[in-house]
Amino acid sequence: MRIAISGPPGSGKTTVGEIVASRMGFELVLVGQLFRQMAVERKMDLAAFSSFAEEDETIDRELDDRMVAVAKSKDDIVIEGRLTGALLKRNGIEALAVHVDASEEVRSLRIAKREKKPVDVVLRNMRRRERSERKRYFAYYGIDPSNRTIYDLWIDSSSKSPEDVANAIIAEAERRYAD
């Protein structure tokens, strides 16, 4: 079974993915780690590579191709990334596609706390990043990440604990994939 957990920055998808993978005994694949590996391969620091990726669409496409290849080659995994659910479905790979979301206010507060930055700076950067990503995802794949019909399960984590979100995902996975 594959569980694809997507969502915007600060939604809690990584924390939830860690919990789900641990509780189910699955491998956790973080698309962000694949991106970092690509930066290392090109001998670039993460900030420089991120800027480069915004200018060169082949980086996003390579990252997405790597994620899809990993998903095709493995079962019993949780894959966490912005577009994992949509891209797996688009490539005919069976997975429970989950979108974890939270209000912009909650997400910016979470990121500010994690990165020890002012909330207003985080919010401004988050909005810019999300506009850029939304534009690229639509241009590359015709995917609008806010389209709820792409996903099997959409969870607002604004007022839920990571454990509660993980419980909902595990319950849905067990319901869908009961033998």
N, C-alpha and C positions, 0 to 999 in steps of 0.2 A: 504494500500500500504506500502511496505517495501522498504527502500532505504539503500543499504549497501555501505558504503564508505570505501574503502581500500586504502592502499598506504604506502610507506616507511616513516620513521621518517623525519620530516621537510618538508613534501610535502604540508602541509596545510590542511590535511584531517579533523583534529579536528575543526579548525576554520570554515571550509566550512560546516562541519556537523552541527555545532551550528547555522549557518546562515540558512541552509536549513530547519532544524527542526523548528526554530523559525518562519520563513516565512510561512511554511506549517502548523503550529500548531501541529506538531508531537512531540512525546516523543523522546529524544535523549538518546541512550544507548552507553556508551563508554566502549569498551572492557578493556581499561586500568583501569577503575574503578572496573570492575569485578575482575581483577588481584589484585588490591590493597585490595579489600575485602577478597580475598583468603589469602593474607599475614596477614591481621588482624585476620582472623579465626585461623591461625596457630601461632599467637602471634610472628610474625617475622617482622622486619623492611623491607622496600621495597628493599633495596640493597641486604640484606641477602637472601630474598625470590627470587629475580631475579637470584642470583648465584645458589641457590638451584634448581630453575626451569631449568637451563641449564644442570644440572646433572641428573634430574629426569623427564623423558618424561611424566609421569602421570600428571604433573602440566599443561603442555600445553594442553594435551588432556582434562583434567577437565575444563580448561578455555574455550576451544572450545566447549565442551559439554554444558557448562552453556550458552554461547552466542547463540548456536543453540536453546536451550530450551526457552530462552527469545524470540527469533525470532518466534518460533512456537506459542508462547502463546499470541503474540500481533500483532495488525495491526497498521497502521499509525505510524510507527517508522522509525527513522534514526539510523542505527547501524554503528558505526565507529570502525575500527580495521584493523590490517594488512591483515587478510585473510577473512574478513567477507563475501565478495561477493562470493569467491570461495567455502567457506564452506556451505553457504546457498544453492547455486546451487547443490553442491554435495549431500546435504540432501533433495533435492526436495522442497525447500522452495522458493516460488515465491518472487523475489525481483529485483529491478533495481540494478545491480551490477556495481559500479563505481570505477575506479582506478584513484586516484589523484597522479600525479608524479611531479617531478621537477628535474632539473639537480643536480648532486652531489654537485657542487659548491654552488648553491642556497640553497640547503637543509642544508649544513654544516654552511653556513652563518646565516641562520634563527635560527638554534639550538644554535650556538655560542652566538648570540644576546640574545635569550630567557634565556639561562642558564648562561650567562656572563662568558663564557669560551673562551680560545684561539681557533681560527678556526682550527689550525693544530691538536690540541688535539681532538676536536670534530670530525674532518674528520677521524682520525685514529680509534676512538672508534665507529663511525658510520659504517665504513667499516667492522670492526670486528663483530659488532652486526648483520649486514646484512648477512655476510657470515654464521654466526651461525644460524640465522633464516632460511635462504634459505636451508641450509643443513637439519635442523629439519623438515621444512615443506615438503620437498621432501621425507625424510625418513618416516615420519608419514602418509602422505596423498598422496604422489606422485604429489604434487602441486608445480609448479614453479611460484612464485608470479609475475615474469616478463612476463609470457605468456599472451599476450593481448587477446587471444581468450576466456579466462575465463570471461571477462568483457563485459558488454553491452555498456559501455562508458568509454573511456580512455582520461583523460585531463591532459595536461602538464601545471602546475601552475607557471612555472618559471617566466613568464613575464605577468601573469594575476593577478588581484586583487582577494581576496577571494570572493568578491561580484560577479565578473564576472564568476568565477568557479561555485558558487552557482546558478547563473542565468542559466547557461548551464545545470546543473543537474535538476533544477526545470522544465525547458523547455522540457527536455527529459522525465521526469516523467509524465508531463502533456500530452505530445504527446503519450506516450505508454499506459497510463491508462485513456485516455479520454473515457468518457461513451458514 
